[in-house]
Amino acid sequence: MKKKGINVCIRSSIGLELNVHDVMTRDVLSVSKYESIVNVANILSERNISGLPVVDRENKVIGVITQADILSMVGVSHERTFKDLLRYLRGENLPECRRGDYVGDVMTSPAHTIRPNQTIAEAVKIMAEKNIRRLIVVDEKNTLIGIITRADILRAVIRNLAG
């Protein structure tokens, strides 16, 4: 039992020891609100990523576009199920579809953001509370500097536990 207690303490402190800047992805692809939904859907699919920051001309974060946002165009909102998507594909109409051809028409705004000096424990808490998979990392002027995902956090935790 004692060993189990020690492991719990070690595991629980990792999130407080690591900051967002330690594990975030720095080279982040972003899009503008004028980008075509079709192009963004292709980027998400080809790169196997679930969302992208949306920025203005000054690289300030104005939103995020996700697979879920794009699926909302066919009536699959965040609250809908895979069965709803199947019903749509069979030709049934589903209410509350978002419409538009451009990112700005369907993106989520404002984006959930975090600062690089915050801990990954804070990032995990925000993600859990908001039921989201990523946080956009911004500086004090809301300029895009990175992204942190659940996968980034998991990799960091595993590295620290193994290391």
For each residue, the residues with C-beta under 8 A, 3 or more apart:
1: 4 5
2: 5 6
3: 6 7
4: 1 7 8
5: 1 2 8 9
6: 2 3 9 10
7: 3 4 10 11
8: 4 5 11 12
9: 5 6 12 13
10: 6 7 13 14 161
11: 7 8 14 157 161
12: 8 9 15 16
13: 9 10 16 17
14: 10 11 17 18 120 156 157 160 161
15: 12 18 119 120 121 124 157
16: 12 13 119 121
17: 13 14 119 160
18: 14 15 22 23 119 120 156 160
19: 22 116 117 118 119 120
20: 23 24 114 115 116 117 118 119 120 122 123 135 137 146 148
21: 24 116 117 137 146
22: 18 19 120 156
23: 18 20 120 148 152 153 155 156
24: 20 21 116 137 145 146 147 148 152
25: 28 146 147 148 149 152
26: 145 146
27:
28: 25 53 144 146 147
29: 43 47 49 52
30: 52 53 54 55 59 144
31: 35 40 43 52 53 54 55 65 103
32: 35 54 55 56 57 103
33: 54 56 62 63 102 103 104 107
34: 102 103 104
35: 31 32 39 40 102 103
36: 39 40 101 102 103
37: 40 41 70 73 100 101 102 103 105 106
38: 41 42
39: 35 36 42 43
40: 31 35 36 37 43 44 52 65 70 103
41: 37 38 44 45 70
42: 38 39 45 46
43: 29 31 39 40 46 47 49 52
44: 40 41 47 49 50 51 52 67 70
45: 41 42 48
46: 42 43
47: 29 43 44
48: 45
49: 29 43 44 52
50: 44 66 67 68 133 134
51: 44 64 65 66 67 69 133 134
52: 29 30 31 40 43 44 49 64 65 66
53: 28 30 31 61 63 64 111 136 144 147
54: 30 31 32 33 61 62 63 64 65 103 104 107 109 111
55: 30 31 32 58 59 60 61 62 144
56: 32 33 59 60 62
57: 32
58: 55 143
59: 30 55 56 143 144
60: 55 56 141 142 143 144
61: 53 54 55 64 110 111 113 136 138 142 143 144
62: 33 54 55 56 107 109 110 111
63: 33 53 54 103 104 107 108 109 110 111
64: 51 52 53 54 61 69 107 108 109 111 112 134 136
65: 31 40 51 52 54 69 70 103 106 107 108
66: 50 51 52 69 70 108 133
67: 44 50 51 70 71
68: 50 71 72 76 77 78
69: 51 64 65 66 72 73 98 106 107 108
70: 37 40 41 44 65 66 67 73 106
71: 67 68 74 76 85
72: 68 69 75 76 77 78 96 97 98 106
73: 37 69 70 97 98 99 100 106
74: 71 85 88 94 97
75: 72 80 84 85 88 93 94 95 96 97
76: 68 71 72 80 84 85 88 94
77: 68 72 80 96
78: 68 72 131
79:
80: 75 76 77 84 85 94
81: 84 85
82: 85 86
83: 86 87
84: 75 76 80 81 87 88 94
85: 71 74 75 76 80 81 82 88 89
86: 82 83 89 90
87: 83 84 90 92 94
88: 74 75 76 84 85 91 92 93 94
89: 85 86
90: 86 87
91: 88
92: 87 88
93: 75 88
94: 74 75 76 80 84 87 88 97
95: 75
96: 72 75 77
97: 72 73 74 75 94
98: 69 72 73 105 106
99: 73 105
100: 37 73 104 105 106
101: 36 37 105
102: 33 34 35 36 37 105
103: 31 32 33 34 35 36 37 40 54 63 65 106 107
104: 33 34 54 63 100 107
105: 37 98 99 100 101 102
106: 37 65 69 70 72 73 98 100 103
107: 33 54 62 63 64 65 69 103 104
108: 63 64 65 66 69 111
109: 54 62 63 64
110: 61 62 63 113
111: 53 54 61 62 63 64 108 136
112: 64 126 130 132 135 136
113: 61 110 135 136 137 138 142
114: 20 118 122 123 126 135 136 137 138 148
115: 20 118 137 138 139 140
116: 19 20 21 24 137 139 145 146
117: 19 20 21
118: 19 20 114 115 122 123
119: 15 16 17 18 19 20 122 123
120: 14 15 18 19 20 22 23 123 124 148 153 156 157
121: 15 16 124 125
122: 20 114 118 119 125 126
123: 20 114 118 119 120 126 127 135 148 153
124: 15 120 121 127 128 153
125: 121 122 128 129
126: 112 114 122 123 129 130 132 135
127: 123 124 130 131 132 133 134 135 150
128: 124 125 131
129: 125 126
130: 112 126 127
131: 78 127 128
132: 112 126 127 135
133: 50 51 66 127 149 150
134: 50 51 64 127 147 148 149 150
135: 20 112 113 114 123 126 127 132 147 148
136: 53 61 64 111 112 113 114 144 146 147
137: 20 21 24 113 114 115 116 144 145 146 147 148
138: 61 113 114 115 141 142 143 144 145
139: 115 116 142 143 145
140: 115
141: 60 138
142: 60 61 113 138 139
143: 58 59 60 61 138 139
144: 28 30 53 55 59 60 61 136 137 138
145: 24 26 116 137 138 139
146: 20 21 24 25 26 28 116 136 137
147: 24 25 28 53 134 135 136 137 152
148: 20 23 24 25 114 120 123 134 135 137 152 153
149: 25 133 134 152 153
150: 127 133 134 153 154
151: 154 155
152: 23 24 25 147 148 149 155 156
153: 23 120 123 124 148 149 150 156 157
154: 150 151 157 158
155: 23 151 152 158 159
156: 14 18 22 23 120 152 153 159 160
157: 11 14 15 120 153 154 160 161
158: 154 155 161 162
159: 155 156 162 163
160: 14 17 18 156 157 163
161: 10 11 14 157 158
162: 158 159
163: 159 160
